[in-house]
């Protein structure tokens, strides 16, 4: 059983935000995910002049965890709306904490589309 240190995840997400490339919005976002391997992976938003090609912090952190073969995600801080769908597919039972409550990723997007729905 992995212990989740929510404060550490929040701190690492805030630290990751400082690496953000956000010259258009000036809105720095960081994300931290705890992998099943016990390692914390982080990401930051990377903007693009086309706006639509902007990479969110969550995608960076999820990509880092996937690349490292973390085994999946146990916990996450800071998922955006688009990434809620991604998280439902990658780690639906991961926990999310917003500082006020802790819920499963599945609860963040009721009725979200899952791989099982393709059958």
C-alpha positions as CSV (number, residue, x, y, z in Angstrom):
1,X,0.0,0.0,0.0
2,X,1.4,3.4,-1.0
3,X,1.0,6.3,1.4
4,X,-0.2,9.4,-0.3
5,X,1.4,12.6,0.9
6,X,-1.0,15.1,-0.5
7,X,0.9,18.2,0.7
8,X,4.1,16.9,-1.0
9,X,2.1,16.4,-4.3
10,X,0.7,20.0,-4.0
11,X,4.1,21.4,-3.3
12,X,5.7,19.5,-6.3
13,X,2.9,20.7,-8.6
14,X,3.5,24.3,-7.5
15,X,7.2,23.8,-8.0
16,X,6.6,22.4,-11.5
17,X,4.5,25.4,-12.4
18,X,7.6,27.6,-12.3
19,X,8.9,25.7,-15.3
20,X,5.8,26.6,-17.3
21,X,6.2,28.1,-20.8
22,X,3.1,30.4,-20.8
23,X,3.9,33.7,-22.6
24,X,0.4,34.2,-23.9
25,X,-1.8,33.6,-20.8
26,X,0.9,34.2,-18.2
27,X,-0.9,31.4,-16.3
28,X,1.5,28.9,-14.9
29,X,0.2,25.4,-14.1
30,X,1.9,22.5,-12.5
31,X,0.7,19.0,-11.9
32,X,2.0,16.1,-9.8
33,X,1.0,12.4,-10.1
34,X,2.0,9.6,-7.8
35,X,2.8,6.4,-9.7
36,X,2.1,2.9,-8.6
37,X,5.8,2.6,-8.4
38,X,5.9,5.2,-5.5
39,X,7.6,7.8,-7.6
40,X,6.1,11.3,-8.1
41,X,6.0,12.6,-11.7
42,X,5.4,16.2,-12.6
43,X,4.5,18.3,-15.6
44,X,3.9,21.9,-16.5
45,X,1.8,23.7,-19.1
46,X,3.6,24.5,-22.4
47,X,1.7,27.1,-24.5
48,X,1.8,27.5,-28.3
49,X,0.8,30.6,-30.3
50,X,-2.0,28.6,-31.9
51,X,-3.5,28.0,-28.4
52,X,-5.2,24.8,-29.5
53,X,-1.8,23.0,-29.5
54,X,-1.0,24.1,-25.9
55,X,0.0,21.2,-23.7
56,X,-1.5,21.1,-20.3
57,X,0.5,20.2,-17.1
58,X,-1.5,17.0,-16.6
59,X,-0.5,15.6,-20.0
60,X,3.1,16.2,-19.2
61,X,2.9,14.4,-15.8
62,X,0.9,11.6,-17.2
63,X,3.3,11.2,-20.1
64,X,6.3,11.1,-17.7
65,X,4.6,8.4,-15.6
66,X,3.7,6.4,-18.7
67,X,7.2,6.7,-20.1
68,X,8.7,5.5,-16.8
69,X,6.4,2.5,-16.8
70,X,5.0,3.6,-13.4
71,X,2.4,0.9,-13.4
72,X,-0.4,3.5,-13.4
73,X,-1.4,6.5,-11.3
74,X,-2.4,6.3,-7.7
75,X,-3.0,10.0,-7.0
76,X,-3.1,13.3,-8.8
77,X,-3.4,17.0,-8.0
78,X,-4.6,19.5,-10.5
79,X,-6.5,17.7,-13.4
80,X,-8.0,19.9,-16.0
81,X,-11.3,19.0,-17.7
82,X,-9.7,17.5,-20.8
83,X,-7.4,15.4,-18.7
84,X,-10.2,14.0,-16.6
85,X,-11.2,12.0,-19.7
86,X,-7.6,10.9,-20.2
87,X,-7.3,9.9,-16.5
88,X,-10.5,7.9,-16.7
89,X,-8.9,5.8,-19.4
90,X,-5.4,5.5,-17.8
91,X,-6.2,5.3,-14.1
92,X,-9.9,5.5,-13.3
93,X,-9.4,4.5,-9.6
94,X,-6.7,7.0,-8.9
95,X,-7.4,9.5,-6.1
96,X,-7.7,13.2,-6.6
97,X,-7.5,15.7,-3.8
98,X,-8.4,19.4,-4.3
99,X,-7.5,20.4,-0.8
100,X,-11.0,20.1,0.4
101,X,-12.0,16.5,-0.4
102,X,-10.5,13.3,-1.9
103,X,-12.4,11.5,-4.6
104,X,-11.7,8.8,-7.3
105,X,-11.0,10.1,-10.8
106,X,-14.2,8.4,-12.0
107,X,-16.1,10.9,-9.8
108,X,-14.6,13.9,-11.6
109,X,-16.3,13.2,-14.9
110,X,-19.6,11.4,-14.4
111,X,-20.6,9.4,-17.4
112,X,-17.0,9.6,-18.9
113,X,-16.2,7.4,-21.8
114,X,-14.2,4.3,-20.9
115,X,-12.3,1.8,-23.1
116,X,-14.9,-0.8,-22.1
117,X,-17.5,1.3,-23.9
118,X,-15.9,0.4,-27.2
119,X,-17.1,-3.2,-27.0
